[in-house]
Amino acid sequence: MPTSLIMIKKQVGSRNEEVGSEKAKKSFNPSPLTPHPSLKKGFTLIEILLVLTIMGLMAGVTIPKLSYYFEPPAAVLQRAIEEAGDRALSGTPVRLSIKSEGASKRGYIFAEALTQREIEQNSLSAFLGTNKNKPVVLEWQTIKMRNMPDTSGWKFEPEVINFFSDGSCTPAKISWQNPDDVYKVDEYVLTVTGYCMLISEKN
């Protein structure tokens, strides 16, 4: 066989070996920039944490509202009484009364606090600023409470329940008539210590 032909065969063989070794390297050492086709794309840790955070915020907003919606009126009333008693213990007299709707004397419960209000002076001393002791007057002002029944149909006997700074309150008889069912009336007794107790439930 001629020497030139032998040289050509050797060159072709070495070239084939180089190509084969390069293919093997590519198959066993894939580039980090190109993902392996057998790997499936998943969620990153940041995406999972973001979804969990959003779900937690939504649960924190909706669950209290749902529990409040399905909560019995007696439980909401008891929380309102406790909140009014806590405000009175802090030194601000509080009272609960009814915004009646019609002759039945039933309606919504609202809260008032005894606050001080300065009286405007039109005298010469007020104009000159010589009178430093401004007169004040005590008056009841409507306040917002976190725990207040948002349903109508409530009735107090007596019509006003006062809460005092020593932790006591006016004993009262409280009744609630379901606005959706006028035959359903719940009656409660409020003790002087601020405990509301269900005494009868009429259907």
Secondary structure as UniProt FT lines:
FT   HELIX           3..28
FT   TURN            32..33
FT   TURN            37..38
FT   HELIX           45..69
FT   HELIX           73..89
FT   TURN            90..91
FT   STRAND          94..100
FT   TURN            103..104
FT   STRAND          107..118
FT   HELIX           124..128
FT   STRAND          136..143
FT   STRAND          154..157
FT   STRAND          160..163
FT   TURN            165..166
FT   STRAND          172..177
FT   TURN            179..180
FT   TURN            182..183
FT   STRAND          185..190
FT   TURN            192..193
FT   STRAND          196..202
//
